[in-house]
Amino acid sequence: MTTDAILTDGPLDVLVLGAGISGIGAGHYLRTEHPSKSFAIIESRDVAGGTWNLFKYPGIRSDSDLNTFGYEFKPWRDPQAIADAPRILDYLHEAITEDRLEEVIVYNRRATSVDWSEAEQVWNVTVHRNDTDDDFVIQARWLFSGTGYYNYAEGFTPEFPGIEKFAGQVVHPQHWPEDLDYAGKKVVVIGSGATAVTLVPSMAGETEHITMLQRTPTYVIPLPREDAISNFMKKVLGADRGYALSRQKNILQQKIVFNLCQRYPKPARKIIRATNTALLPKDFDVDTHFNPPYNPWDQRLCVVPDGDLFKAISKGTASIETGRIKTFTENGILLEDGTELDADIVVTATGLNLQLFGGMEIKVDGETVDLSDTVAYRGMMLSGVPNFAMAIGYTNSSWTLKIGLLCEYFCRMLTYMDASEYTSVRAVADKNMDTRPLLDFGAGYVQRALNWLPKQGTEAPWTMTMAVSADVKQLRKGDIVDDYLDYRRVSVPAETAAV
């Protein structure tokens, strides 16, 4: 296991935060594009994998196809396109092995605060050892945050009236008990998002009955668990070429679906509704339970592989209730319309708490950075914050598609700085720039965090684009030098110079 020596032996060229899908991807690009640079990855947990190792609830899987959710540099060879967590973890651990990243990952380490020193041109990073509960300080010339954007320690649970009366067990999917016995039990899953539509069909075969209780319906669409066309391409053209072609096919497919939903919301709603109706019993109340009050892709569509949710409902092992909770009771939940739902177990699949950069405090020369005062540059840097890259993927497509493009731009920037002997760079935003929310997305976890999130501008390169084609221009082909980037050459003391 990698020790702290890699962190403390002089300033690192790059410190990567998080060994999830973003951090592992960054590690690959650093290995291949800048093999001479020193870097390390710190991970707050005792294993790599991020989201895919954290969540343990039944049926956990991707809600994006793995031909686009996988890395561009590493073909996804498994026949499952909508893949379960163990398969994704195997893929990520293969990536770690192939790039020898086990040599640079230090587990049980979390950055709690970082402070940029302009005089030394380094980040002073306070690192907490989770296994020994003490702190130490290291230095790095660059920080790459691959921490995702939600709080790993705590999910979001609303205040439910009367919950203390409930005699059964309440579980949040983010803290799923490994010994939870739900066989033959009555279960209510509160929520209608990706987690809820995964849990319900996964548990339905073992529970006495399971009910998805939603306040607001969500658009739910069936997709094949296996992508037959992509699998055929890989078989005929080989893993590498077939994967590359499948990836482009699915990127185009995602773009077309998203754009059509945004441009023609009424026909898109009718198509989704007709699909739902065809897969549900004839007397099922589609108007109540699958009729969201917003347009398709105003929030993320929920995918159910092979229509498993609809099959569970059709079999009668699962059901949906739409309404507001009046109160918990000793035996379950009472809704405002008088409906009573008996439950032995209630699962609160009520969402996530947004948290950037693992909750660490960011300072520049001792002054705390107010994230809400910053603007995202090319979706990768924060205005006024030197040598700091962040990885935030797409909300309307596969997360990883953007991460690869961000890493490419980051590595090109490092190459340019080396060639020009620059020691730091920061993006400078016009104080009078028009701005809008960083994540222009209707999901509750985003809306709850808007007041403290960074902003984005209204024109490139200050926009947080959500389209691969736009980011190919902005990141893969985007300028490394422009009027908004302030590159600096600063002499640093000999003791902090590269060794």
C-alpha positions in Angstrom: 0.0 0.0 0.0 1.3 3.5 -0.9 2.4 5.4 2.2 2.5 9.1 3.0 6.1 9.3 1.8 4.9 10.0 -1.7 3.0 13.0 -0.4 5.7 14.5 1.8 8.8 14.1 -0.3 8.9 17.6 -1.7 6.1 19.5 -3.6 4.1 17.3 -5.9 3.5 18.6 -9.4 -0.1 17.6 -9.1 -2.3 16.4 -6.2 -5.5 14.6 -7.4 -8.3 14.6 -4.9 -10.5 11.5 -5.0 -9.9 8.0 -6.5 -13.3 7.7 -8.1 -14.0 7.7 -11.8 -12.8 11.3 -12.3 -9.6 10.9 -10.2 -8.7 7.6 -11.9 -9.2 9.2 -15.3 -7.0 12.2 -14.3 -4.3 9.7 -13.2 -4.4 8.0 -16.6 -3.9 11.3 -18.5 -1.1 12.4 -16.2 0.6 9.0 -16.6 0.4 9.1 -20.4 0.8 12.8 -21.2 3.2 13.9 -18.4 5.0 10.8 -17.3 7.8 12.8 -15.8 5.6 14.8 -13.4 5.2 13.8 -9.8 1.6 13.2 -8.7 -0.4 11.4 -6.1 -4.1 10.7 -5.6 -5.6 10.9 -2.1 -8.8 9.1 -1.3 -10.8 9.6 1.9 -12.1 6.1 2.0 -10.1 2.9 2.2 -10.8 1.7 -1.3 -11.0 3.2 -4.8 -14.2 3.5 -6.9 -16.0 6.5 -5.5 -19.7 6.3 -5.9 -19.6 2.7 -7.1 -18.0 1.5 -3.9 -19.9 3.8 -1.5 -23.4 2.8 -2.4 -24.4 -0.8 -1.4 -28.1 -0.8 -1.9 -29.8 -3.6 -4.0 -29.4 -3.3 -7.7 -27.1 -0.3 -7.8 -26.2 0.3 -11.4 -25.4 3.0 -13.9 -28.1 5.2 -15.4 -25.9 5.9 -18.4 -24.7 3.4 -21.0 -21.1 2.2 -20.3 -20.1 2.8 -23.9 -20.1 6.5 -23.0 -19.8 6.3 -19.3 -16.6 4.4 -19.7 -13.3 6.1 -20.5 -12.4 7.0 -24.1 -9.0 5.4 -23.6 -10.3 2.1 -22.2 -12.9 0.0 -24.1 -15.9 -1.3 -22.1 -15.9 -5.0 -23.0 -18.8 -6.3 -20.8 -22.0 -7.1 -22.8 -24.1 -5.0 -20.2 -24.5 -1.4 -21.3 -26.6 -0.4 -18.3 -24.2 -2.1 -15.9 -24.3 -2.9 -12.2 -21.8 -1.6 -9.7 -19.6 -4.7 -9.4 -18.9 -4.7 -13.1 -18.1 -0.9 -13.1 -15.8 -1.4 -10.1 -14.0 -4.3 -11.9 -13.5 -1.9 -14.9 -12.2 0.9 -12.6 -9.8 -1.4 -10.8 -8.5 -2.7 -14.2 -7.8 1.0 -15.2 -5.9 1.5 -11.9 -3.8 -1.6 -12.6 -3.2 -0.8 -16.3 -1.8 2.7 -15.4 0.0 1.5 -12.2 -2.0 4.0 -10.2 -1.8 1.8 -7.1 1.7 3.3 -6.8 0.3 6.8 -6.3 -3.0 6.3 -4.4 -3.0 7.0 -0.7 -6.1 5.9 1.1 -7.8 7.2 4.2 -6.5 10.7 3.4 -8.7 13.8 2.9 -7.8 17.4 2.1 -9.6 19.6 4.7 -8.2 22.9 3.6 -5.9 24.3 0.9 -4.1 27.6 0.8 -2.3 29.0 -2.3 1.0 30.7 -1.6 1.8 33.3 -4.3 5.3 33.7 -3.0 6.1 30.0 -3.1 3.8 29.2 -6.1 2.4 26.1 -4.3 -0.7 24.9 -2.5 -0.2 24.2 1.1 -2.7 21.3 1.7 -3.9 20.2 5.1 -4.5 16.5 4.9 -6.5 14.6 7.5 -5.7 10.9 8.2 -9.0 9.2 8.7 -7.5 6.1 10.1 -5.4 7.9 12.8 -7.4 11.1 13.2 -4.5 13.5 12.9 -3.4 16.1 10.3 -0.3 16.9 8.3 0.6 19.5 5.6 1.9 18.8 2.2 2.6 20.9 -0.9 1.5 20.7 -4.5 1.9 23.0 -7.5 -1.5 22.0 -8.9 -4.7 20.6 -7.5 -7.1 18.5 -9.5 -10.4 17.9 -7.7 -12.1 14.7 -8.7 -14.3 14.6 -5.7 -17.7 14.7 -7.6 -20.3 17.1 -6.3 -22.2 15.5 -3.5 -21.6 14.8 0.2 -20.3 11.3 0.7 -20.9 11.4 4.4 -24.6 12.2 4.4 -27.5 12.0 2.0 -30.5 14.4 2.0 -33.5 13.5 4.1 -36.4 16.0 4.6 -38.1 16.5 7.9 -40.9 14.0 8.0 -43.6 14.7 10.6 -44.2 11.9 13.1 -41.2 9.9 12.0 -40.4 9.2 15.6 -43.7 7.3 15.9 -42.7 4.7 13.3 -42.0 1.3 14.9 -40.2 0.0 11.8 -36.8 0.7 10.3 -35.8 3.8 8.3 -32.9 3.4 5.9 -31.2 5.9 3.6 -29.7 4.3 0.5 -26.4 6.1 1.0 -26.1 4.2 4.3 -27.5 0.8 3.4 -27.1 -1.7 6.2 -25.4 -4.8 4.9 -27.5 -7.0 7.1 -30.8 -5.5 6.3 -33.4 -8.3 6.0 -36.3 -7.2 3.8 -37.5 -10.7 2.8 -41.2 -11.0 3.2 -41.5 -7.4 4.6 -43.7 -4.5 3.5 -41.4 -1.8 2.2 -42.1 1.8 1.2 -39.4 3.6 -0.9 -39.9 7.4 -0.7 -38.6 9.0 -3.9 -39.0 8.9 -7.7 -35.4 9.4 -9.0 -32.7 7.0 -10.2 -32.2 5.4 -6.8 -35.9 4.7 -6.2 -36.5 3.2 -9.7 -33.5 1.0 -9.2 -34.4 -0.2 -5.7 -38.1 -1.0 -6.3 -37.7 -3.7 -9.0 -34.5 -5.0 -7.4 -36.3 -5.7 -4.1 -39.7 -6.6 -5.4 -39.0 -10.3 -5.8 -38.2 -10.8 -2.1 -40.5 -8.3 -0.3 -44.1 -9.1 0.6 -44.8 -5.9 -1.3 -42.9 -2.7 -2.2 -44.4 0.7 -2.9 -42.7 3.7 -4.5 -44.1 6.8 -2.8 -43.5 9.9 -4.9 -44.5 13.4 -4.3 -43.9 14.3 -8.0 -43.7 11.8 -10.9 -40.5 11.4 -13.0 -40.0 10.6 -16.7 -39.1 6.9 -16.8 -37.9 5.2 -20.0 -37.0 1.6 -20.7 -33.7 0.8 -22.3 -32.1 -2.6 -23.1 -29.6 -3.7 -20.5 -27.4 -4.9 -23.3 -26.8 -2.7 -26.4 -27.1 -5.3 -29.2 -25.8 -2.9 -31.9 -22.7 -1.9 -29.9 -22.0 -5.5 -28.9 -22.2 -6.5 -32.6 -19.8 -3.7 -33.6 -17.2 -4.8 -31.0 -17.6 -8.4 -32.2 -17.1 -7.6 -35.8 -14.6 -4.7 -35.6 -12.7 -5.7 -32.5 -13.0 -4.2 -29.0 -11.1 -1.0 -29.7 -12.6 0.1 -33.0 -16.0 -1.3 -32.1 -16.0 0.6 -28.8 -14.9 3.8 -30.4 -17.7 3.6 -33.0 -20.3 2.6 -30.4 -19.3 5.6 -28.3 -19.8 8.0 -31.2 -23.1 6.3 -32.0 -24.4 6.7 -28.4 -23.1 10.3 -28.1 -25.1 11.2 -31.2 -28.1 9.3 -30.0 -28.0 11.1 -26.6 -27.6 14.4 -28.3 -30.6 13.8 -30.6 -32.9 12.7 -27.8 -31.9 15.6 -25.5 -32.3 18.2 -28.3 -35.6 16.8 -29.5 -37.0 16.7 -25.9 -35.9 20.4 -25.4 -37.2 21.6 -28.8 -40.4 19.5 -29.0 -41.4 18.8 -25.4 -45.1 18.0 -26.1 -44.4 15.3 -28.7 -41.6 13.9 -26.5 -43.9 13.7 -23.5 -46.5 11.9 -25.7 -43.9 9.4 -26.8 -42.7 8.7 -23.3 -46.3 8.4 -22.1 -47.2 6.0 -24.8 -44.2 3.8 -24.0 -45.2 3.8 -20.3 -48.8 3.0 -21.1 -47.8 0.1 -23.4 -45.7 -1.5 -20.6 -48.2 -1.1 -17.8 -51.5 -2.9 -17.0 -54.5 -1.5 -18.9 -56.2 -0.1 -15.7 -53.0 1.6 -14.4 -53.4 5.3 -13.7 -50.7 6.7 -15.9 -52.1 10.2 -15.6 -51.3 10.3 -11.9 -48.1 8.3 -11.6 -46.2 9.0 -14.8 -47.2 12.6 -15.6 -44.5 15.0 -14.5 -45.4 18.7 -14.2 -42.2 19.6 -16.2 -40.9 19.0 -19.7 -38.7 16.0 -20.6 -35.0 16.7 -19.7 -35.8 19.7 -17.6 -34.6 17.1 -15.1 -32.7 14.0 -15.9 -34.7 11.1 -17.3 -34.7 7.9 -15.3 -33.7 4.8 -17.2 -35.0 1.3 -16.3 -33.1 -1.6 -17.9 -35.3 -4.0 -19.8 -38.3 -2.1 -18.3 -37.8 -3.9 -14.9 -39.9 -1.3 -13.0 -42.8 -1.7 -15.3 -42.5 -5.5 -15.1 -42.6 -5.5 -11.3 -45.7 -3.3 -11.3 -47.4 -5.5 -13.9 -46.7 -8.6 -11.7 -48.3 -6.9 -8.7 -45.1 -7.2 -6.6 -44.6 -3.4 -6.7 -46.9 -0.4 -6.8 -46.7 3.4 -7.0 -48.4 6.0 -4.8 -48.3 9.7 -5.7 -49.1 12.1 -2.9 -47.8 14.1 0.0 -47.0 12.7 3.4 -49.2 13.9 6.2 -47.4 12.0 9.0 -45.6 8.8 9.8 -47.6 6.4 12.0 -46.6 3.5 14.1 -47.3 1.1 11.3 -46.3 3.2 8.2 -47.2 6.4 6.5 -50.4 8.4 6.2 -50.8 10.6 3.1 -52.7 13.9 2.9 -55.5 12.2 0.9 -56.1 9.7 3.6 -54.3 6.8 2.0 -52.4 4.6 4.6 -49.3 2.7 3.6 -48.3 -0.1 5.9 -44.5 -0.6 6.2 -42.0 -2.6 8.1 -39.2 -0.7 6.4 -39.1 2.8 4.9 -36.3 3.7 2.5 -35.7 7.4 2.1 -34.4 7.7 -1.5 -34.9 11.4 -1.2 -31.7 12.6 -2.8 -28.2 13.9 -2.2 -26.6 16.9 -0.5 -24.4 18.8 -2.9 -20.9 19.4 -1.8 -18.0 20.6 -3.9 -14.4 19.6 -3.4 -15.1 17.3 -0.5 -16.1 20.2 1.7 -12.5 21.5 1.9 -11.9 25.2 2.6 -10.0 27.0 -0.2 -7.8 30.0 0.5 -5.5 32.2 -1.6 -2.7 33.8 0.4 -4.7 33.2 3.6 -8.0 34.7 2.3 -10.9 32.3 2.1 -12.4 32.0 -1.3 -16.2 32.5 -1.4 -17.3 30.0 -4.1 -20.4 32.0 -4.9 -18.1 34.9 -6.0 -16.3 32.8 -8.5 -17.1 32.0 -12.1 -16.2 28.7 -13.9 -13.8 29.0 -16.8 -14.4 26.3 -19.5 -16.1 24.3 -16.7 -12.6 23.5 -15.4 -11.2 26.4 -13.4 -12.6 28.9 -10.9 -11.9 32.6 -11.5 -9.2 34.0 -9.2 -8.0 30.6 -8.0 -4.5 29.7 -9.3 -3.5 26.2 -10.5 -6.8 24.6 -9.6 -8.7 22.3 -11.8 -12.1 20.7 -11.1 -13.9 17.8 -12.7 -17.7 18.1 -13.0 -19.3 16.0 -15.6 -22.5 16.3 -17.6 -25.9 16.3 -16.0 -27.7 15.4 -19.3 -25.4 12.7 -20.5 -22.7 10.4 -19.3 -20.5 12.1 -16.6 -17.3 10.7 -18.0 -17.6 12.2 -21.4 -16.7 15.6 -20.1 -14.1 14.4 -17.7 -11.9 13.1 -20.5 -12.1 16.4 -22.4 -11.3 18.3 -19.2 -8.2 16.2 -18.6 -7.1 16.7 -22.1 -7.3 20.5 -21.7 -5.6 20.3 -18.3 -2.7 18.3 -19.8 -2.3 20.7 -22.7 -2.2 23.6 -20.2 0.6 21.8 -18.3 2.5 21.3 -21.5 2.3 25.0 -22.4 3.3 26.1 -19.0 6.4 23.8 -19.0 7.4 25.0 -22.4 7.0 28.7 -21.4 8.4 28.3 -17.9 5.2 29.6 -16.3 4.7 28.7 -12.6 1.0 29.5 -12.3 -2.2 30.4 -14.2 -5.5 31.8 -13.1 -8.7 32.7 -14.9 -9.7 36.3 -14.5 -13.4 37.2 -14.9 -14.9 40.6 -15.6 -16.6 41.8 -12.4 -19.5 43.1 -14.5 -20.0 39.8 -16.3 -23.5 38.5 -16.6 -23.8 35.2 -14.7 -26.2 32.4 -14.1 -26.2 29.2 -12.0 -23.3 26.8 -12.4 -25.7 23.9 -12.9 -28.7 25.0 -14.8 -30.7 22.0 -13.7 -34.0 21.5 -12.0 -33.1 18.7 -9.6 -33.8 19.4 -5.9 -30.2 18.7 -4.8 -29.0 21.5 -7.2 -31.7 24.0 -6.3 -30.9 23.6 -2.6 -27.3 24.6 -3.2 -27.6 27.5 -5.7 -26.8 30.2 -3.2 -23.3 29.0 -2.5 -22.3 27.4 -5.8 -19.9 29.1 -8.2 -21.5 30.8 -11.2 -21.1 30.4 -15.0 -21.2 33.2 -17.6 -23.5 33.5 -20.5 -20.8 33.3 -23.2 -17.8 31.1 -23.9 -15.3 30.4 -22.4 -17.3 31.0 -19.2 -20.1 28.6 -19.9 -20.7 25.3 -18.3 -21.5 23.5 -21.5 -23.6 20.3 -21.5 -22.8 19.1 -25.0 -19.9 17.0 -26.2 -19.7 18.9 -29.5 -19.4 22.2 -27.7 -16.8 20.9 -25.3 -14.7 19.4 -28.2 -14.4 23.0 -29.4 -14.0 24.5 -25.9 -11.7 22.0 -24.4 -10.1 19.6 -26.9 -9.6 22.4 -29.5 -9.9 25.4 -27.1 -7.2 28.0 -26.8 -4.6 27.6 -24.1 -3.8 31.3 -24.3 -6.6 33.9 -24.3 -7.5 37.3 -22.8 -8.9 35.6 -19.6 -5.9 33.5 -18.6 -3.3 35.2 -16.4 -0.1 33.2 -16.7 2.8 34.1 -14.4 6.4 33.4 -14.0 7.4 33.9 -10.4 10.8 33.1 -8.9 10.4 30.6 -6.1 12.8 30.0 -3.2 15.4 27.2 -3.9 13.9 24.9 -1.3 10.6 24.8 -3.1 12.0 24.5 -6.6 11.6 21.3 -8.5 14.0 18.6 -7.6 
